[in-house]
Amino acid sequence: MAIKMNNKAVMFLSIVLMLSLLLSISMADTRLLGEDIKAKTPSCDAVLGVQTGDTCFEFAQYGNMTARAFSALNPNLNCNDLFV
């Protein structure tokens, strides 16, 4: 028993199958690479005061993070002009 389909139905099903395949591949890549999808909330256990000559890079190193991660956690901080 053959089912007759028009071109629009075939195109729609093809697109749905293609999107399903891409979604499956994307999910598999994420699991294989070990990327954590859940956002991690950093915790602070110390408050540091800025002294003359300190840099954002030094504070990032102290917190064991990259300069980019430090800047993302401190968006209102101007690393070119730290307030002492």
C-alpha positions in Angstrom: 0.0 0.0 0.0 1.8 3.1 -1.2 1.1 6.5 0.2 0.9 9.4 -2.2 2.5 12.7 -1.0 2.7 16.0 -2.7 5.9 18.0 -3.0 5.1 20.2 -0.1 4.6 17.3 2.3 7.9 15.7 1.1 9.8 18.9 1.5 8.3 19.4 5.0 9.2 15.9 6.1 12.7 16.3 4.7 13.3 19.5 6.6 12.0 18.0 9.9 14.3 15.0 9.4 17.3 17.2 8.7 16.7 19.4 11.7 16.3 16.3 13.9 19.6 15.0 12.6 21.3 18.3 13.3 19.9 18.5 16.8 21.0 14.9 17.5 24.5 15.6 16.3 24.7 18.8 18.3 23.7 17.1 21.5 26.1 14.2 20.9 29.0 16.7 20.3 28.2 18.5 23.6 28.3 15.2 25.5 31.4 13.9 23.8 33.4 17.1 24.4 32.3 17.2 28.1 30.9 20.7 28.0 28.8 21.6 30.9 25.6 23.1 29.7 24.5 24.3 33.2 25.9 27.7 34.2 28.3 27.5 37.1 28.0 30.2 39.7 31.4 31.2 41.1 31.8 31.5 44.8 33.8 34.2 46.6 35.5 33.4 49.8 37.6 36.5 50.1 37.4 40.3 49.5 40.6 41.8 48.1 41.5 45.5 48.2 43.2 47.2 45.4 46.7 48.6 46.0 48.7 50.9 43.7 50.2 48.9 40.9 47.7 46.0 41.1 46.2 44.8 37.8 43.1 42.9 36.9 45.3 40.1 35.5 46.9 39.6 39.0 43.4 39.4 40.6 42.3 36.9 37.9 45.4 34.8 38.6 44.7 34.9 42.3 41.2 33.6 41.6 42.6 30.9 39.3 40.7 32.2 36.2 41.3 33.8 32.9 41.3 37.6 32.5 38.2 37.2 30.3 36.3 35.3 33.0 37.4 37.9 35.6 36.1 40.7 33.4 32.8 38.9 32.8 32.3 38.6 36.6 33.2 42.3 37.1 31.5 44.1 34.1 31.6 47.5 35.8 35.3 47.4 36.6 37.6 49.4 34.4 40.8 47.4 34.4 42.7 50.3 32.8 41.9 52.6 35.7 41.6 50.7 39.0 40.3 52.8 41.9 42.7 52.7 44.9 
